Amino acid sequence: MNVDLSGAQWRKSARSAGSGECVEVALDLPHAPGHVAVRHSKRPDAAVITYTDAEWTAFTGGVRDGEFDK
């Protein structure tokens, strides 16, 4: 899906601090309401993954619930 990312305000995940794995997220995309974008902060020109708000909510809920713990 092609989502217009112009005007996106990226922020680095607090969980990325010190790990060397850097993820940035853009919420409330001005030209793509209802979507969230995720990218690798060390390669901002590389591919961006987009999610619907519902997908993002399910993902972050799974993270909080430990669904992805090793």
C-alpha positions as CSV (number, residue, x, y, z in Angstrom):
1,M,0.0,0.0,0.0
2,N,1.3,3.4,-0.9
3,V,0.8,5.8,1.9
4,D,1.6,9.5,1.6
5,L,4.3,10.1,4.2
6,S,4.8,13.8,3.5
7,G,4.5,15.8,6.8
8,A,5.2,12.7,8.9
9,Q,6.8,13.4,12.2
10,W,9.1,10.6,13.1
11,R,10.1,9.7,16.7
12,K,12.5,7.0,17.9
13,S,11.2,4.3,20.1
14,A,12.3,4.6,23.7
15,R,13.0,0.8,23.5
16,S,15.6,1.4,20.9
17,A,17.9,3.4,23.2
18,G,21.2,1.8,23.7
19,S,20.4,-1.4,21.8
20,G,21.7,-0.4,18.4
21,E,18.4,-1.4,16.9
22,C,16.7,1.8,16.0
23,V,13.1,2.0,15.1
24,E,11.1,5.2,14.4
25,V,7.4,5.5,14.2
26,A,5.1,8.2,12.7
27,L,1.6,8.4,14.2
28,D,-1.2,10.6,13.1
29,L,0.0,10.9,9.5
30,P,-1.4,14.2,8.1
31,H,-2.0,12.8,4.6
32,A,-2.9,9.2,5.6
33,P,-5.4,9.3,8.5
34,G,-5.9,5.9,10.1
35,H,-2.3,4.7,9.4
36,V,0.9,4.4,11.3
37,A,4.4,4.2,9.7
38,V,7.5,2.4,11.0
39,R,11.1,2.7,9.6
40,H,14.7,1.9,10.5
41,S,16.2,5.1,11.8
42,K,19.6,4.4,10.5
43,R,18.2,3.9,7.0
44,P,15.4,6.5,6.7
45,D,15.3,6.3,2.9
46,A,14.8,2.5,2.9
47,A,11.4,0.8,2.9
48,V,8.7,1.9,5.4
49,I,6.1,-0.4,6.8
50,T,2.6,0.9,7.3
51,Y,-0.1,-0.4,9.5
52,T,-3.7,0.6,10.0
53,D,-4.5,2.0,13.4
54,A,-6.3,-1.3,14.3
55,E,-3.2,-3.3,13.3
56,W,-0.9,-1.0,15.3
57,T,-3.1,-1.2,18.4
58,A,-3.1,-5.0,18.1
59,F,0.7,-5.1,17.7
60,T,1.5,-2.7,20.6
61,G,-1.0,-4.6,22.8
62,G,0.8,-7.8,22.0
63,V,4.1,-6.2,22.9
64,R,2.7,-5.0,26.3
65,D,1.3,-8.4,27.0
66,G,4.6,-10.2,26.3
67,E,3.4,-12.0,23.2
68,F,6.7,-11.5,21.5
69,D,9.0,-12.3,24.4
70,K,11.6,-15.0,23.8
